[in-house]
Amino acid sequence: MNDSLKKIEEVDAEVIETDDEDALLIRETGQPQRVAPEIHERNVHYLHYVLLPFVFLTVAMLGGVRISGLDGAFVFVRPALVCLIFAAILLVLFARSRVLELDGWFSESYPMTKNVANAFVIATLFCAATQVFNSLIPEQGLAFWIVAFCFFWTLWNNLFTDFDTQKLFRSLGALFALAFLSKYLLLANLTAPAGRTWFEALMENPGQEAVTRLLDLPRFSGATGYIQFFAVALFLLGLYLFPPRTDRDQDSIR
């Protein structure tokens, strides 16, 4: 009798009361708490079909917002055609690097509502990617073609090279950072302020006015950079939360 009692292990645990006997949870000290399957499934659905579309649609809305340097009015700049092409290439790169596994998002075995919901999430990702390129590429002039060519060269090379997910995100992160610094720090400081006549601009700062006219730089307020910084950061957060597949969610809650 004493030997059998010695074999009984003491478990420092906490019993969580619940009305459902099948969902009775015992949480050991220092161990992760097991979540009820229905709670986990509901949280996953909120993340994939509420939070992610909200994040990507917010990025899509903010990516085209500019603030006029003349009167502070909000100006919405539509994306150039090249931004849509870059966004499509980016989605192809996501599929190649297994960041986005199409067979895990669309399947004949899924209900029609799930396939439609997944298509909506992918569409919001495409819109957000388009507006991020619209945010980072200058609106017009010589600077537009230089930065657009850098994006095209990087994305095109990645299409035909072997790479992993980490390498892809390092490449995109470096390119996004360089484009943001070039547009909202370098070019923004070279742009002459709005609201002055050309004679006044030539008298006060002729070099700045000459660069502005030569590169055809738009005269936006400095607050535009703050908005676009938030949009790019929000897009990166959405990519971090983006799941490669949706069929694994069902396995993880069983």
Protein Blocks (a to p, Z undefined) as FASTA:
>chain_A
ZZmmmmpccddddddddfblklpccddehiacdddfklmmmmmmmmmmmmmmmmmmmmmm
mmmpccdfklopacdddddfklmmmmmmmmmmmmmnomacfklmgcfkbcfklmmmmmmm
mmmmmmmmmmmmmmmpcfbdjklmmmmmmmmmmmmmmmmcccdfklmmmmmmmmmmmmmm
mmmmmmmmmpccehiafklmmmmmmmlmmmmmmnopacddfklmmmmmmmmmmmmmmmmm
pcfbfklmmmmmZZ
